[in-house]
């Protein structure tokens, strides 16, 4: 932290106008529950995301980018603080992040200390919460995040149940706020965070977005009925096959749930398009870094599992797009495996801000400059105390707290249907991958009322 403190002192003697001319702005787009069903990944051809794809065409898109934790609160806590869940002990949604992340450690705090204006709206941290000292502005949503008359926990929706308009959802107003900031001329660089709630549950958006996805045409994701037969006890417990999956098999709403998600993603894509249009017309287009990320993946029946809250591919993989003037090249695709702990240090690297000492990830600037360059650090995802996944370009290795293991060969098994962990011939692979497991596993804290 000493280097950050000295850098802050230096800023006091630097004029803001010349500082703004020398340092790029940051447009930071966080999308809640957006899995890798977007056009540019090709994971689900049914997805229609022309505006996300438009952004992808401008810079480097990562086809294999992974969250730090497959749950909203701890995923954002890790990404925004630069500290992994295994370090902080913030493992679950109920472990509210402000108990684990000290004030002044986040990306916003670092940029503010470096002389940036910090503005945000919507869901950057869980429940739209934030440390006031770290932001110059963070206005509340003027409408409900999930839509007027729609309860957050209602779940999956028939488009006829709720007659919503675009502006009835909070994301419309978050984008409006960001558009307003982009239209203005500023005398110092800015960090502008746009936190979009959709496609988080409930999957309820205006009816017009459902029209592009006729229910009869909806296809199920690749699925095997016997997929859990070689999964150990800890993995089956995480999958909860008798929960959501059994419900959707029984009630006949599996296809409708997928339709609702695709429609909700389309609504989000519309808002991203509005933001990009304003950005293109703004005075900041040539001097602004854009990074877009989804906080984790989502299952729709794969491995008999629904939602996030698991360590398999569908729960952990999410979009990551970088556009950095003078660094990235249009239409570049990076197939290297990275995780979202790289975002904090990369932003610091690109803006010449010293990386705070507490940040655990490494900059991927080399991959932004050349997506084919060597990158040998695997992605690490944690879900709960001592449950970890190591993802390389070849393998996914999972070790649970009780010692259960899973191993999948992604060169031949992209949907993780064959667990190789019980094969003695894979012992060497598992030993090597286990070397990437966290050296620290902070025990969970007692709940506040205990």
C-alpha positions in Angstrom: 0.0 0.0 0.0 3.0 2.4 0.4 3.3 2.8 -3.4 -0.4 3.7 -3.7 0.0 6.3 -0.9 3.0 7.9 -2.5 1.2 7.9 -5.9 -1.7 9.7 -4.2 0.6 12.4 -2.8 2.0 12.9 -6.3 -1.5 13.5 -7.7 -2.0 16.5 -5.4 0.7 18.4 -7.4 -0.6 17.5 -10.8 -3.2 19.6 -12.7 -6.4 17.7 -13.4 -6.7 18.8 -17.0 -3.3 17.5 -18.2 -3.9 14.3 -16.1 -7.2 13.7 -17.9 -5.4 14.1 -21.3 -2.8 11.6 -20.4 -4.9 8.9 -18.7 -7.7 6.8 -20.3 -11.1 6.7 -18.8 -12.8 3.4 -17.9 -16.3 2.2 -18.8 -16.9 -0.8 -16.5 -19.9 -2.9 -17.4 -21.0 -5.6 -15.0 -23.8 -8.0 -16.1 -25.6 -10.1 -13.5 -26.0 -13.8 -14.1 -24.9 -13.6 -17.7 -23.5 -17.0 -18.7 -21.6 -17.8 -21.8 -24.8 -17.9 -23.9 -23.8 -14.9 -26.0 -23.3 -14.8 -29.7 -19.6 -14.4 -29.9 -18.9 -17.6 -27.8 -21.1 -19.8 -29.9 -22.0 -21.8 -26.8 -25.7 -21.6 -27.5 -26.7 -20.7 -31.1 -30.2 -19.6 -29.9 -28.8 -16.5 -28.1 -29.3 -13.2 -29.9 -26.9 -10.6 -28.6 -26.0 -8.3 -31.5 -24.8 -5.4 -29.3 -22.6 -7.5 -27.1 -21.2 -9.0 -30.3 -20.7 -5.5 -31.6 -18.6 -4.6 -28.6 -16.8 -7.9 -28.9 -15.8 -7.0 -32.5 -14.0 -3.9 -31.3 -11.4 -5.6 -29.0 -10.4 -8.8 -27.4 -13.0 -11.4 -26.5 -12.2 -14.2 -24.1 -13.9 -17.5 -24.9 -12.7 -19.2 -21.6 -13.0 -16.7 -18.8 -14.0 -17.8 -15.3 -15.5 -16.3 -12.2 -13.8 -16.3 -8.8 -16.9 -17.6 -7.1 -20.2 -18.9 -8.7 -22.5 -16.6 -6.7 -23.3 -12.9 -6.9 -22.0 -11.5 -3.6 -18.7 -13.3 -3.2 -17.9 -13.1 -7.0 -18.2 -9.4 -6.9 -16.4 -9.1 -3.6 -13.4 -11.0 -5.0 -13.3 -9.2 -8.4 -13.7 -5.7 -6.9 -11.3 -6.2 -4.0 -8.7 -8.2 -5.8 -8.8 -10.8 -2.9 -10.0 -14.3 -3.4 -12.7 -15.9 -1.3 -10.2 -18.3 0.1 -8.3 -15.3 1.5 -11.2 -13.2 2.8 -13.6 -15.9 3.8 -16.4 -14.3 1.8 -17.8 -17.6 0.3 -21.6 -17.2 -0.1 -24.3 -14.7 -0.8 -25.2 -14.6 2.9 -21.6 -13.6 3.7 -22.2 -10.0 3.0 -19.2 -8.4 1.5 -18.7 -5.4 3.7 -17.9 -7.7 6.6 -15.0 -9.1 4.7 -13.6 -6.4 2.4 -12.2 -3.3 4.2 -13.1 0.1 3.0 -10.5 1.6 0.6 -9.4 -1.7 -1.0 -11.7 -1.9 -4.1 -11.1 -0.9 -7.7 -13.2 2.2 -7.2 -11.2 3.3 -4.2 -7.9 2.8 -6.0 -9.1 4.8 -9.0 -10.4 7.6 -6.8 -7.1 7.7 -4.9 -5.4 8.0 -8.3 -7.3 11.2 -9.2 -10.2 9.6 -11.2 -13.8 10.7 -10.8 -15.7 7.5 -9.8 -19.3 7.2 -10.7 -21.6 4.2 -10.6 -25.2 3.0 -10.7 -26.9 -0.4 -10.4 -25.4 -3.6 -9.3 -21.6 -3.5 -9.0 -21.6 -4.9 -5.5 -24.3 -7.2 -4.2 -27.6 -5.5 -3.5 -26.4 -2.3 -5.1 -24.4 -1.6 -2.0 -21.1 0.4 -1.9 -18.7 2.3 0.4 -19.7 5.9 0.0 -16.1 7.2 0.5 -15.1 5.3 -2.7 -17.5 7.0 -5.1 -18.1 10.5 -6.1 -21.6 9.6 -7.2 -23.7 6.5 -6.8 -27.4 7.4 -7.1 -30.1 4.8 -6.2 -32.4 3.3 -8.9 -35.6 5.3 -9.4 -37.6 2.2 -10.0 -37.4 -1.4 -8.8 -34.4 -3.3 -10.2 -36.6 -6.3 -11.3 -39.7 -4.5 -12.5 -42.8 -2.9 -11.2 -45.1 -5.5 -9.8 -42.6 -8.3 -10.1 -41.1 -9.9 -7.0 -37.5 -10.8 -7.2 -38.0 -14.4 -6.0 -41.0 -15.2 -8.3 -38.7 -17.1 -10.6 -39.4 -18.0 -14.2 -42.1 -16.1 -16.0 -44.6 -16.5 -18.7 -44.4 -13.3 -20.8 -48.2 -12.8 -20.5 -48.1 -12.6 -16.7 -46.4 -9.2 -16.5 -47.0 -6.4 -19.0 -43.7 -4.5 -18.6 -42.2 -1.6 -20.5 -38.5 -1.1 -21.1 -38.4 1.7 -18.6 -40.1 -0.3 -15.8 -36.8 -2.1 -15.1 -34.0 -0.5 -13.2 -31.4 -1.3 -15.9 -33.0 1.2 -18.3 -32.3 4.0 -15.8 -28.8 2.8 -15.0 -27.9 3.1 -18.6 -29.6 6.5 -18.8 -27.4 7.7 -16.0 -24.3 6.4 -17.7 -25.3 8.0 -21.0 -25.6 11.3 -19.2 -22.1 11.0 -17.9 -20.7 10.0 -21.4 -22.4 13.1 -23.0 -20.6 15.5 -20.7 -17.0 16.9 -21.0 -14.9 16.2 -17.9 -11.7 17.9 -16.7 -10.3 14.7 -15.2 -10.4 11.0 -16.1 -13.3 8.9 -15.0 -14.2 5.4 -13.8 -17.8 4.9 -14.8 -19.4 1.6 -13.5 -22.6 0.4 -15.2 -24.2 -2.4 -13.1 -26.9 -4.3 -15.0 -29.2 -6.5 -13.0 -30.6 -8.5 -15.9 -30.6 -11.4 -16.7 -30.8 -12.1 -13.0 -34.1 -13.7 -11.8 -36.9 -13.0 -12.2 -36.7 -13.7 -16.0 -39.4 -11.1 -16.6 -39.0 -8.5 -19.4 -41.4 -6.8 -21.9 -43.3 -9.2 -24.1 -41.6 -8.1 -27.3 -38.3 -9.8 -26.2 -40.1 -13.2 -26.0 -41.3 -12.9 -29.6 -37.8 -13.6 -31.0 -37.7 -17.0 -29.2 -40.9 -19.0 -30.0 -41.4 -21.6 -27.3 -41.8 -24.5 -29.8 -38.4 -23.7 -31.3 -36.5 -23.7 -28.0 -33.8 -26.3 -27.7 -32.5 -27.9 -24.5 -28.8 -27.6 -23.7 -26.6 -30.7 -24.2 -27.7 -33.0 -21.5 -27.2 -36.6 -20.4 -29.7 -38.3 -18.1 -27.0 -40.4 -16.4 -24.6 -37.5 -16.0 -24.3 -37.7 -12.2 -23.5 -41.5 -12.1 -19.7 -40.8 -11.9 -20.0 -37.7 -9.8 -18.9 -38.1 -6.2 -21.2 -37.4 -3.2 -20.0 -33.8 -2.7 -20.7 -33.0 -6.3 -24.2 -34.5 -6.2 -25.0 -32.5 -3.1 -23.9 -29.3 -5.0 -26.1 -30.3 -8.0 -29.3 -30.7 -6.0 -30.9 -32.9 -8.7 -34.1 -33.2 -6.6 -34.5 -29.5 -6.4 -35.0 -27.1 -9.4 -34.2 -29.8 -11.9 -36.8 -32.2 -10.7 -39.3 -29.3 -10.5 -38.8 -28.3 -14.2 -38.9 -31.9 -15.4 -42.2 -32.4 -13.6 -44.0 -29.1 -14.4 -43.0 -29.0 -18.1 -41.6 -25.5 -17.8 -37.9 -26.4 -18.7 -38.3 -25.0 -22.3 -40.2 -22.0 -21.0 -37.4 -21.2 -18.5 -34.8 -21.2 -21.3 -37.0 -19.0 -23.4 -37.4 -16.5 -20.6 -33.7 -16.4 -20.0 -32.9 -15.8 -23.7 -35.5 -13.0 -23.7 -34.1 -11.4 -20.6 -30.6 -11.6 -22.1 -32.0 -9.9 -25.2 -33.3 -7.1 -23.0 -29.9 -6.6 -21.5 -28.3 -6.6 -25.0 -30.7 -3.8 -26.0 -29.5 -1.7 -23.0 -25.9 -2.4 -23.9 -26.7 -1.2 -27.4 -28.1 2.1 -26.0 -24.9 2.5 -24.0 -22.6 1.8 -27.0 -24.6 4.2 -29.2 -24.1 7.0 -26.6 -20.5 6.1 -26.2 -19.9 6.3 -30.0 -21.4 9.8 -30.0 -19.5 10.9 -27.0 -16.2 13.0 -26.7 -14.6 10.0 -24.9 -14.7 7.3 -27.5 -11.0 7.5 -28.4 -9.7 7.6 -24.8 -11.8 5.1 -22.9 -11.1 1.5 -21.9 -14.2 -0.7 -21.9 -14.4 -3.9 -20.0 -17.5 -6.0 -19.9 -17.9 -9.1 -17.6 -20.6 -11.4 -16.3 -20.3 -12.2 -12.6 -20.6 -16.0 -13.1 -22.4 -18.6 -15.3 -25.7 -20.4 -15.0 -27.0 -24.0 -15.5 -30.2 -24.9 -17.2 -30.3 -28.6 -16.4 -26.8 -29.6 -17.3 -25.6 -32.1 -14.7 -29.2 -32.0 -13.3 -28.3 -28.6 -11.9 -30.0 -25.2 -12.2 -28.7 -21.7 -11.3 -25.1 -21.0 -10.4 -23.7 -22.4 -7.1 -21.5 -25.2 -8.6 -18.0 -25.7 -9.9 -18.7 -27.0 -13.4 -18.2 -25.2 -16.7 -21.7 -23.8 -17.0 -21.7 -22.2 -13.5 -18.2 -20.8 -13.8 -17.8 -19.5 -17.4 -19.0 -16.0 -18.3 -18.3 -13.3 -20.9 -15.2 -11.1 -20.7 -14.6 -8.4 -23.3 -11.8 -5.8 -23.4 -11.5 -2.7 -25.6 -8.4 -0.7 -24.8 -7.3 2.1 -27.3 -3.8 1.5 -28.5 -3.6 -1.9 -26.9 -6.3 -4.2 -28.3 -7.0 -5.0 -31.9 -10.5 -5.2 -33.5 -12.0 -8.7 -33.7 -9.3 -10.4 -31.7 -10.2 -13.7 -29.9 -8.3 -15.1 -27.0 -8.7 -18.7 -26.1 -6.3 -18.6 -23.2 -7.9 -19.6 -19.8 -8.2 -16.6 -17.4 -10.2 -15.8 -14.4 -11.8 -12.5 -13.3 -9.1 -11.8 -10.7 -7.1 -10.4 -13.6 -9.5 -7.5 -14.1 -8.3 -5.3 -11.2 -4.6 -5.5 -12.0 -5.2 -5.2 -15.7 -7.1 -2.0 -15.2 -4.3 -0.6 -13.1 -1.7 -1.7 -15.7 -3.6 0.0 -18.6 -4.0 3.3 -16.6 -0.5 3.3 -15.1 -1.9 3.1 -11.6 0.3 1.1 -9.2 -1.4 -2.2 -8.3 -2.2 -2.3 -4.6 -0.2 -4.9 -2.6 -3.3 -6.8 -1.5 -4.4 -7.6 -5.1 -3.8 -11.3 -5.8 -4.3 -11.5 -9.6 -2.0 -10.7 -12.5 -2.4 -8.3 -15.4 -3.4 -9.9 -18.7 -2.1 -6.9 -20.8 0.1 -9.3 -22.7 -3.0 -11.2 -23.9 -4.7 -7.9 -24.8 -1.7 -7.0 -27.0 -1.3 -10.5 -28.4 -4.1 -13.0 -27.7 -1.8 -15.8 -28.8 0.9 -15.1 -26.3 1.9 -17.5 -23.6 -0.3 -17.6 -20.5 0.1 -20.5 -18.1 -1.8 -19.5 -15.0 -5.1 -21.5 -14.7 -8.4 -20.2 -13.6 -9.3 -20.8 -9.9 -12.9 -20.8 -8.8 -14.1 -21.4 -5.2 -17.5 -22.3 -4.0 -17.7 -22.6 -0.2 -14.9 -23.4 2.2 -12.2 -25.6 0.7 -14.2 -26.4 -2.5 -12.1 -25.4 -5.5 -11.9 -25.8 -9.3 -8.8 -25.5 -11.3 -9.4 -24.9 -15.0 -6.7 -25.1 -17.7 -7.0 -25.2 -21.5 -6.9 -29.0 -21.2 -8.5 -29.9 -17.8 -11.0 -29.1 -15.1 -10.0 -30.4 -11.8 -12.4 -30.1 -8.8 -11.5 -31.0 -5.2 -14.1 -30.7 -2.5 -13.7 -30.1 1.1 -14.2 -33.8 1.9 -11.5 -34.9 -0.5 -13.9 -35.9 -3.4 -12.5 -35.2 -6.8 -13.6 -34.7 -10.4 -11.4 -34.4 -13.5 -12.6 -33.6 -17.0 -10.6 -33.6 -20.3 -11.9 -30.5 -22.2 -10.1 -31.5 -25.4 -12.6 -34.4 -25.8 -15.3 -33.7 -23.3 -16.4 -30.0 -23.4 -19.6 -30.7 -21.5 -17.9 -32.6 -18.7 -19.7 -35.9 -19.0 -16.9 -38.2 -18.1 -15.3 -37.9 -14.7 -11.7 -39.3 -15.0 -10.7 -38.7 -11.3 -11.2 -42.4 -10.5 -8.9 -43.5 -13.2 -5.4 -44.3 -11.6 -3.8 -43.2 -14.9 -4.8 -39.6 -14.2 -3.1 -39.5 -10.8 -0.1 -37.5 -12.1 -2.4 -34.9 -13.7 -4.4 -34.5 -10.5 -1.2 -34.0 -8.5 0.1 -31.3 -10.9 -3.2 -29.5 -11.0 -3.6 -29.6 -7.2 -0.5 -27.5 -6.9 -2.6 -24.5 -8.0 -5.1 -24.9 -5.1 -5.0 -22.0 -2.7 -2.3 -22.0 -0.1 -4.8 -20.3 2.3 -8.3 -21.4 3.1 -9.8 -19.0 5.6 -12.4 -20.7 7.8 -16.0 -19.3 7.5 -16.9 -16.7 10.1 -19.8 -17.1 12.4 -23.0 -15.4 11.2 -23.6 -12.0 12.7 -26.5 -13.2 14.9 -24.6 -16.2 16.2 
